Amino acid sequence: LFSPGPPSLFHAGAVALCPCSSRPQPLGALLAAARLGTSVRKSLLLCAAPPGGALACTAITWRADLT
């Protein structure tokens, strides 16, 4: 889905995080995941798939110049 070709030849362009919608996601966990994605040169995808609803994804990229 996120790879431009076979996994043996290409790496994914993003790290996907699908937090449980029934529990709040701590801000620190989101920031840590965004920084992890940046350290491997990938965006973080926050995904949600509510029961009976459409899949929703938001891409987050860490900007080190905003620290």
N, C-alpha and C positions, 0 to 999 in steps of 0.2 A: 504493500500500500504506500509506504513512504520511500521506498527504494526505487531508483531509476532503472534497475536491472537485477540480475541474479545476486543474491546475498554474498556469494563467493567472490563477486567482482566489485560490488558497490556497498557502501555503508549507508545506513538510513540517514535522512536529512534532519531528523528530529528525535527527541526523547519524549515519549508519551506518558503522561501521568493521568490516571483515572481515579480520582479520589471518591470515596463513598459519599453519596449525596446526603445521607442521613446523619453524618458527623461533620462538624466544622473542620476545615483544613487550617492548621496553624500557619500564620504568615511566615514564620521562620522556616517551615518545611517547604513552602512554595519558593522562597528566596534561595534556599539551599539547592533545590532541584533546578532552578533557573541558572544558578552559578555552575552547577555540575554540567548542564547542557553546554554552557559557554566554554567550559574548560576542554570539552571535546568537540568544540566548534559546531554545535547543534542548537537549534531552538528547542524550547520546551513547549509541548502541546498539552494544554489542560483540556481534558475530554470529559464529556458528560453524556450519559445515555439514560435519560429518565424512562421509567417503565411506560411504554406506549407512546413515547415521544421520539423525536428525531435526534440523531447524534449531533452534538455541538462541540466544536473544537476552537480554542483560542491559542494562538502562538505567542509566546513570550520570549524575548531575547534580552539577556542581561547586558547593561551598558556600564562598563567599568568606569567610564568618565563621569558618572553621576554620583560616585561615592563621596 
